[in-house]
């Protein structure tokens, strides 16, 4: 299934459960933080199944934030891409991104 198809199904799931109409963006952002913590835990344990689950859960919570705010996640992603697309540089082995100017 395509991303847009999955996103639509997730939004419908959130509507059916009252998330879209009753949650706040802040409450869903808190859920995102909880899922990010689960991702760190899974990565530390080198548990690939739990890592994939956490990543999926993070995306679901971000879709719910967008649905609550009536904004499109793909537009947010496009905006981020527009900001980074022309950046030049590299990531060091220590995990530091060195920007070229």
Long-range contacts (C-beta under 8 A, 24 or more apart in sequence): 3-74, 4-74, 7-63, 7-73, 7-74, 10-60, 10-63, 10-64, 11-63, 11-67, 14-63, 14-64, 14-67, 15-67, 19-64, 19-67, 19-68, 20-64, 20-67, 20-68, 23-64, 23-68, 24-68, 25-65, 25-68, 25-69, 28-61, 28-64, 28-65, 28-68, 29-61, 29-65, 31-61, 31-64, 32-58, 32-61, 32-62, 32-65, 35-61
